[in-house]
Amino acid sequence: MSQDGGSSKNALSGLNHRRELRLAFLLVLVLVTALALRPGAPGHTSILGWDKLDHISAFGALALLARMGWPKWRWVYPAIALAGYGLLIELVQASPLIHRTASVADLVADAIGIALGMALAFGIERVLRLFNR
């Protein structure tokens, strides 16, 4: 298998649950979008207790589900798409319409989440390859 995970012999290619993983990805994407774009309120608190952990968790889940749902894609494509999605969210939050603020630190947390999600997917893929020998 190639280093980038683009091989058709990818261990995740044989997963029988790709449809469910893709649906889960879309549901998480809708949930993250709704949470990210809801209007801010005074004293707004984080879901997990720390805003950056929210970003890392959300983008980690999205990256993991993207990699597992579309295993034949090179990993870099969903990673770039998710980073662009994070940037788009921050640009919308910078607008006065939803009373939120944009943050470079949020983009960094998104990137960390994407990296962790991809790493977890590669780990799962490796374990599946070992069991499928």
N, C-alpha and C positions, 0 to 999 in steps of 0.2 A: 504494500500500500504506500502511496506517496505521502510525503511529510505533511502536505496540506489537507489530507483527508478527502481528496477529490476522486479517489479510486472507486470504481464500480464494485470492488471487492470489499468495500467498507462493511465492517461488522454490523453497523446499524442498518444497513440496507435490508437485512433479513428480518428486521423487526416486523411483526405482524400488526403492530398498533400504530402505524404511521398516521392513519386518519385521525385517531384519537389524540395523538400528540399534536397534530396540526390544529385540531379544534381547540385543544388546551392552549396552544400558543395564541390563537386568535382571541380566546376569552381573556387571557391574561393581558394581551395587548389592549383590549377594550377597557378592562379594569384599570390598568395603569394610566391610560389616557384620561379616563374619567376622574381618577384621583388627582392626576397632575394638573388638570385644567379646571377643577372646581374652584369657585371663587374663594379667595383667602379670607380668613376671619381673624379678628384680634384674638391672640392667645392660641392660634392654630397649633395643634400638637401633631407629632409624628405618629404613625401607626405602630412602629416598632420601638418608639422611644428616642430615636435619634434619626434625624432626617437623612443623613448620608447612608445609614443602614437600610432605610427604605429604598433608596436609589440602588444600592448594591444588590439588594434582594430582588427587586423588580427586574433589573436588567440582567441579573444572573439567571433568573427563571426564564426570561425571554430568550436569552442566548442558548441555554440548555435545551429548551423546547424547540427552538429553530434548528439547532444542529441535529437533534434526534428526529425531528419531524421531516426534515429535508436532508437526509444523510449524503446524498450524491452531490450536493452543492459543496464547493470549496468553502471552508470555514470562514474565509475572509469576507465573502459576500454578505452573509447575514451580520457579521460583526460590524462591517462598515454601514450597512443599512440601519442597524440598531443605534450606532453612534450618531448617525444623521437624524434618526427619530428623537434621540435625546436632545440634540441641538435644536430641533424644531420645537420641542416642548419648551425649552428655555426661551426661545424667541417669542413664543406665544405668551409665556408667563411675563415677559418684559413689557407686553402691551398693557395699557391701563384698563383694559376691558375686564380682566378677571382679578385685579387687585392682588397679584402675586409678584414675586421678584425673581429675576433670572440670576443664575449663579454659576460661575466657572467651576466652583467646588462640586456642584451637582453633576456637571459634565465629567469631572474626574471620577466621581463615585460611580457614574453610569459606566465608564470605561473599565473600572475595576470589576464591576459586576459582570460585564460582558466577558472579560478575561477569565474570571472565576467560573462562569457558566460554561464557557467553551472548554476550559480545563477539566471540569467535571464530566462533560460529555465525552471528551477524549478518554478519560479514565474509565467510564462506563463502557465505551467502545472496546477498549483494551481487554477488560474483563470478559465481555461477550465473546471476543475473539478467542480467548483462552478456553472458554466453555464450549465453543462451537468447533473445536478441533477434532 
